[in-house]
Amino acid sequence: MLGSTFYLIGEPAINSGRIPRLTWSSLGLVIPVTEPVTPPAAMRSSFTLYAWGVLGWNFFVILWGAYVRASGSGAGCGNNWPLCNGNVVPQVSRLDTIIEFAHRATSGVAFFGVVA
């Protein structure tokens, strides 16, 4: 009966919003575990929308990176990472610098979107 789960239904489960259960561990001990209540539909849909937005943005960053590679603009900011030609915001002098800096900026936005 290892891994078996027994659900208990009673007055405390209804009042607390959680379904208590007992799980048998490998040592034969009974450990009470509660399952969280499913979040409201509005909360799920806003998180789902945010997750799809972040996924779409990351897909855009990947495609933009492919364009950077195909156009040969990968060295547009020189060897000064994370700076671009020694500056935080580069002076726009060449097209490859604009393309490379745009990719760095979009990937930075993607980083903060994932972390948030």
C-alpha positions as CSV (number, residue, x, y, z in Angstrom):
1,M,0.0,0.0,0.0
2,L,3.0,2.3,-0.5
3,G,2.0,5.6,-2.1
4,S,-1.7,5.1,-1.4
5,T,-3.8,8.2,-0.7
6,F,-6.9,8.3,1.5
7,Y,-9.1,11.3,1.4
8,L,-11.0,12.3,4.5
9,I,-14.2,14.1,4.1
10,G,-15.7,16.0,7.0
11,E,-16.7,19.3,8.5
12,P,-13.1,20.7,8.9
13,A,-12.4,20.1,5.2
14,I,-15.4,22.1,4.2
15,N,-14.6,25.0,6.5
16,S,-10.9,25.3,5.7
17,G,-11.2,25.1,1.9
18,R,-8.7,22.3,1.8
19,I,-9.1,18.5,1.4
20,P,-7.0,16.7,4.1
21,R,-5.6,13.4,3.1
22,L,-3.3,10.8,4.6
23,T,-0.4,9.5,2.6
24,W,1.6,6.3,3.5
25,S,5.3,6.9,3.4
26,S,8.0,4.3,2.7
27,L,8.6,4.0,6.4
28,G,5.0,3.1,7.1
29,L,4.2,6.4,8.7
30,V,1.0,8.3,8.1
31,I,1.7,11.9,7.1
32,P,-1.2,14.3,6.9
33,V,-1.1,16.4,3.7
34,T,-3.5,19.1,2.5
35,E,-4.1,20.0,-1.1
36,P,-4.5,23.7,-1.9
37,V,-7.7,25.0,-3.3
38,T,-7.7,25.7,-7.0
39,P,-7.2,29.5,-7.6
40,P,-10.2,31.4,-9.1
41,A,-10.7,31.3,-12.8
42,A,-10.0,35.0,-13.2
43,M,-6.6,34.6,-11.5
44,R,-5.8,31.6,-13.7
45,S,-6.7,33.4,-16.9
46,S,-4.6,36.5,-16.1
47,F,-1.5,34.3,-15.3
48,T,-2.2,32.2,-18.4
49,L,-2.4,35.3,-20.5
50,Y,0.9,36.6,-19.0
51,A,2.6,33.3,-19.6
52,W,1.5,33.2,-23.2
53,G,2.8,36.7,-23.6
54,V,6.2,35.9,-22.2
55,L,6.4,32.8,-24.4
56,G,5.5,34.8,-27.5
57,W,8.1,37.5,-26.6
58,N,10.8,34.8,-26.1
59,F,9.9,33.3,-29.5
60,F,10.3,36.8,-31.0
61,V,13.7,37.1,-29.3
62,I,14.8,33.8,-30.8
63,L,13.7,34.8,-34.2
64,W,15.4,38.2,-33.9
65,G,18.6,36.3,-32.8
66,A,18.4,34.2,-35.9
67,Y,18.2,37.4,-37.9
68,V,21.2,38.8,-36.1
69,R,23.2,35.7,-37.0
70,A,22.0,35.6,-40.6
71,S,22.7,39.3,-41.2
72,G,26.2,39.0,-39.7
73,S,25.5,41.7,-37.1
74,G,26.7,39.6,-34.1
75,A,29.8,41.7,-33.6
76,G,27.9,45.0,-34.0
77,C,28.6,45.9,-30.3
78,G,32.2,44.7,-30.4
79,N,33.7,42.7,-27.6
80,N,32.3,44.9,-24.8
81,W,29.6,42.7,-23.2
82,P,27.3,43.8,-21.4
83,L,28.1,47.2,-22.8
84,C,27.8,48.0,-26.5
85,N,31.0,49.6,-27.8
86,G,31.9,50.7,-24.3
87,N,28.5,52.5,-23.7
88,V,25.3,51.5,-22.0
89,V,23.3,52.9,-25.0
90,P,25.5,53.0,-28.1
91,Q,25.9,55.9,-30.5
92,V,24.1,54.8,-33.6
93,S,26.7,54.8,-36.3
94,R,26.2,51.5,-38.1
95,L,23.3,49.3,-39.0
96,D,24.9,46.1,-37.4
97,T,25.2,48.0,-34.1
98,I,21.5,48.9,-34.1
99,I,20.5,45.3,-34.9
100,E,22.8,43.8,-32.2
101,F,21.8,46.3,-29.6
102,A,18.1,45.7,-30.4
103,H,18.6,42.0,-29.8
104,R,20.4,42.7,-26.5
105,A,17.5,45.0,-25.4
106,T,14.8,42.5,-26.3
107,S,16.5,39.7,-24.6
108,G,16.9,41.9,-21.5
109,V,13.2,42.5,-21.5
110,A,12.6,38.8,-21.9
111,F,14.8,38.1,-18.8
112,F,12.7,40.4,-16.6
113,G,9.5,39.0,-18.0
114,V,10.6,35.5,-17.1
115,V,11.8,36.5,-13.6
116,A,8.7,38.4,-12.8
